[in-house]
Amino acid sequence: MIEIRTPRLILRRWHDDDLAPMADINADPLVMRWIGDGSVLDLDQTAEAIERWEEEWDDEGFGLFAVELLASGELAGFAGLSVPEYLPEALPDVEISWRLGRQFWGQGYASEAAQAVLEFALQDRGLDRVIAIDRIGNTASENVMHKLGMTAERETTHPVTGHALCVYGIDLTEYQA
């Protein structure tokens, strides 16, 4: 079982008792305002999402990690890798993403988790390139992407919601520099 430890976090596969806290995160309109069409997700939708994330681990050898605070054991959200099938023009690139509960914002957890995931992608999984897809205006996520050394490559439009998106990228040579 893959597990990554950072100074303050454990990134790990999903447990059954992660469902309720992740559902609480997904039910928060402020957390979800930049995700998809901005709709919140209920308990059943969150359970389906976690099931899909776990299947991606089996299919791709990577996926979304549950992010747990090392000190308290609380589930803070997720960070990880996925295939951005919702944006076919981005394929075959792999996307890094994160989502944390509001009470965990502004403490550097997203950057810490994302840095660990980026290292996992480029060094452990042997990916040559990773992208991040951001809805334009989501400055908090843009800040994390900049901290990762990612650069804005192009703007596009979400094919379903019509929202303006920016695709950021970094490749192995840029990461090692």
Legacy VTK file of the C-alpha trace (Angstrom):
# vtk DataFile Version 3.0
C-alpha trace
ASCII
DATASET POLYDATA
POINTS 177 float
0.000 0.000 0.000
1.454 3.340 -1.029
1.762 5.947 1.686
3.636 9.246 1.612
4.618 11.118 4.757
5.449 14.796 4.803
6.369 16.824 7.894
2.672 17.352 8.754
0.658 14.994 6.550
0.066 11.392 5.580
-1.067 10.788 2.004
-2.656 7.373 1.831
-5.321 5.247 0.188
-8.931 5.646 1.265
-10.503 4.013 4.351
-14.209 3.441 4.986
-14.235 6.022 7.782
-13.057 8.723 5.330
-16.475 8.867 3.664
-18.285 11.099 6.177
-15.534 13.738 6.539
-14.969 13.839 2.749
-18.728 14.184 2.230
-18.697 17.145 4.633
-15.932 18.770 2.578
-17.830 18.126 -0.681
-21.027 19.559 0.835
-19.412 22.958 1.487
-20.397 25.473 -1.237
-17.227 27.512 -0.654
-15.027 24.455 -1.190
-16.917 23.434 -4.330
-17.366 26.847 -5.953
-14.366 26.323 -8.289
-15.040 22.611 -8.972
-17.022 21.592 -12.068
-20.246 23.578 -12.161
-19.912 24.547 -8.485
-22.463 22.033 -7.236
-21.971 20.394 -3.861
-21.898 16.609 -3.547
-23.915 14.543 -1.088
-22.873 11.405 0.791
-23.817 9.009 -2.031
-22.041 11.104 -4.668
-18.945 11.270 -2.471
-19.016 7.483 -1.997
-19.202 7.051 -5.786
-16.307 9.488 -6.239
-14.095 7.660 -3.724
-14.909 4.385 -5.466
-13.840 5.905 -8.827
-10.641 7.266 -7.259
-9.773 3.841 -5.878
-10.493 2.226 -9.261
-8.078 4.676 -10.893
-5.369 3.438 -8.524
-6.017 -0.095 -9.790
-6.210 0.935 -13.457
-3.442 3.549 -13.665
-1.101 2.890 -10.740
-1.848 6.345 -9.339
-4.845 8.197 -8.008
-6.125 10.603 -5.406
-4.673 10.164 -1.937
-6.650 10.812 1.217
-4.779 13.594 3.044
-4.623 13.054 6.797
-3.134 15.408 9.374
-0.263 13.616 11.066
-0.834 15.290 14.439
-4.579 14.671 14.799
-5.513 11.954 12.309
-8.184 14.227 10.806
-9.033 13.847 7.130
-8.161 17.186 5.511
-9.254 16.236 1.980
-7.400 14.807 -0.995
-4.417 15.396 -3.250
-3.242 13.234 -6.085
-3.127 12.355 -9.733
-5.843 11.557 -12.240
-6.464 11.301 -15.955
-8.409 14.469 -16.918
-10.993 12.731 -19.091
-13.372 15.689 -18.692
-10.950 17.746 -20.833
-10.019 15.511 -23.809
-7.666 18.129 -25.280
-5.399 17.675 -22.246
-4.929 13.952 -22.808
-2.654 12.021 -22.492
-1.313 14.277 -19.726
-1.893 13.409 -16.071
-3.422 16.034 -13.784
-2.413 16.881 -10.241
-5.228 18.169 -8.048
-6.216 18.778 -4.458
-9.277 19.632 -2.397
-9.171 20.460 1.286
-11.820 21.322 3.822
-12.141 25.025 4.519
-10.805 24.681 8.075
-7.497 23.503 6.546
-7.044 26.431 4.149
-4.290 29.000 4.537
-1.932 26.727 6.466
0.237 25.434 3.622
-1.300 21.959 3.625
-2.315 22.078 -0.065
1.197 23.075 -1.134
2.785 20.452 1.120
0.534 17.679 -0.180
0.822 18.780 -3.812
4.630 18.926 -3.615
4.688 15.358 -2.310
2.333 14.236 -5.089
4.425 15.965 -7.748
7.559 14.233 -6.492
5.660 10.915 -6.463
4.498 11.489 -10.061
7.846 12.439 -11.529
10.182 10.256 -9.490
8.201 7.230 -8.299
5.718 6.815 -11.172
8.144 7.937 -13.880
5.865 10.506 -15.483
7.702 12.990 -17.699
5.100 15.710 -17.307
2.243 16.729 -15.019
-0.443 19.341 -15.569
-2.890 21.169 -13.346
-6.168 22.560 -14.631
-7.511 25.607 -12.864
-10.677 27.589 -13.262
-9.556 31.134 -13.991
-9.998 33.263 -10.895
-9.148 30.555 -8.364
-6.114 32.416 -7.034
-5.551 30.039 -4.089
-4.978 27.105 -6.458
-2.947 29.283 -8.819
-0.645 30.104 -5.885
-0.115 26.396 -5.190
0.691 25.775 -8.870
3.290 28.552 -8.832
4.846 27.119 -5.646
5.157 23.792 -7.476
7.089 25.525 -10.263
4.270 25.070 -12.769
3.736 27.633 -15.501
0.565 28.666 -17.284
0.589 27.139 -20.768
-2.781 27.896 -22.301
-6.336 28.942 -21.656
-9.292 26.856 -22.708
-12.957 26.327 -21.903
-14.524 23.520 -19.898
-16.492 21.512 -22.487
-19.513 21.009 -20.188
-19.724 24.043 -17.893
-18.262 26.621 -20.282
-16.016 28.019 -17.531
-12.682 29.538 -18.536
-9.783 27.298 -17.556
-6.022 27.632 -17.507
-3.768 24.633 -18.020
-0.495 24.735 -16.083
2.348 22.322 -16.642
5.718 21.158 -15.472
7.987 18.507 -16.903
10.689 16.434 -15.303
13.531 18.647 -16.553
11.887 21.762 -15.102
11.234 19.969 -11.815
14.828 18.853 -11.440
16.233 22.294 -12.289
LINES 1 178
177 0 1 2 3 4 5 6 7 8 9 10 11 12 13 14 15 16 17 18 19 20 21 22 23 24 25 26 27 28 29 30 31 32 33 34 35 36 37 38 39 40 41 42 43 44 45 46 47 48 49 50 51 52 53 54 55 56 57 58 59 60 61 62 63 64 65 66 67 68 69 70 71 72 73 74 75 76 77 78 79 80 81 82 83 84 85 86 87 88 89 90 91 92 93 94 95 96 97 98 99 100 101 102 103 104 105 106 107 108 109 110 111 112 113 114 115 116 117 118 119 120 121 122 123 124 125 126 127 128 129 130 131 132 133 134 135 136 137 138 139 140 141 142 143 144 145 146 147 148 149 150 151 152 153 154 155 156 157 158 159 160 161 162 163 164 165 166 167 168 169 170 171 172 173 174 175 176
